[in-house]
Amino acid sequence: MLVVVCGAAGPTDLSVKKGHQTQVHGLCNQLNAVEVATVRQLIAGYRESAAFLYRSADELEQLLLHQH
């Protein structure tokens, strides 16, 4: 279960396991500017990591194709 607590320090992993609900209502009205910036940085980091993994998969696939 993902629980968002405004201003709480903790892990930055926002993943939610299959079958669990996301609980965010009633914990805070709005994220402050620092929290919004932090979430945007996480999003950018996740996208950068995904792009790297995608490129790596393409390179590995090309290596396999050249082997046969």
C-alpha positions as CSV (number, residue, x, y, z in Angstrom):
1,M,0.0,0.0,0.0
2,L,1.3,3.5,-0.9
3,V,0.8,6.0,1.9
4,V,1.7,9.6,1.3
5,V,2.4,11.6,4.4
6,C,3.1,15.3,3.8
7,G,6.5,16.4,5.0
8,A,7.5,12.9,6.1
9,A,11.0,11.8,5.3
10,G,11.4,8.2,4.0
11,P,12.1,6.0,1.0
12,T,11.7,7.5,-2.4
13,D,10.4,4.2,-3.9
14,L,6.8,5.0,-4.9
15,S,6.0,1.6,-6.4
16,V,2.7,-0.1,-5.5
17,K,2.5,-3.9,-5.5
18,K,-0.3,-5.5,-7.5
19,G,-3.5,-5.9,-5.6
20,H,-2.8,-3.1,-3.1
21,Q,-4.8,0.1,-3.0
22,T,-3.3,3.6,-3.0
23,Q,-4.3,5.6,0.1
24,V,-3.7,9.3,-0.2
25,H,-7.0,11.0,0.7
26,G,-7.2,12.8,4.0
27,L,-3.5,12.8,4.7
28,C,-2.8,16.2,3.2
29,N,-4.5,18.8,1.1
30,Q,-1.7,19.7,-1.2
31,L,2.0,19.0,-1.8
32,N,4.3,21.9,-1.0
33,A,6.8,23.3,-3.6
34,V,9.7,21.2,-2.2
35,E,7.6,18.0,-2.4
36,V,6.4,18.8,-6.0
37,A,10.0,19.4,-7.0
38,T,11.1,16.1,-5.4
39,V,8.4,14.1,-7.2
40,R,9.3,15.8,-10.5
41,Q,13.0,14.8,-9.9
42,L,11.8,11.2,-9.2
43,I,9.8,11.1,-12.4
44,A,12.7,12.5,-14.4
45,G,15.0,9.9,-12.9
46,Y,12.6,7.0,-13.6
47,R,12.3,8.2,-17.2
48,E,16.1,8.4,-17.6
49,S,16.5,4.9,-16.1
50,A,13.8,3.5,-18.4
51,A,15.5,5.1,-21.5
52,F,18.8,3.6,-20.4
53,L,17.3,0.1,-20.0
54,Y,15.5,0.4,-23.3
55,R,18.7,1.3,-25.1
56,S,20.6,-1.5,-23.3
57,A,18.0,-4.0,-24.3
58,D,18.3,-2.9,-28.0
59,E,22.0,-3.2,-27.8
60,L,21.8,-6.7,-26.4
61,E,19.3,-7.7,-28.9
62,Q,21.6,-6.5,-31.7
63,L,24.5,-8.5,-30.3
64,L,22.3,-11.6,-30.3
65,L,21.3,-11.1,-33.9
66,H,24.9,-10.8,-35.0
67,Q,25.8,-14.0,-33.3
68,H,23.5,-16.1,-35.5
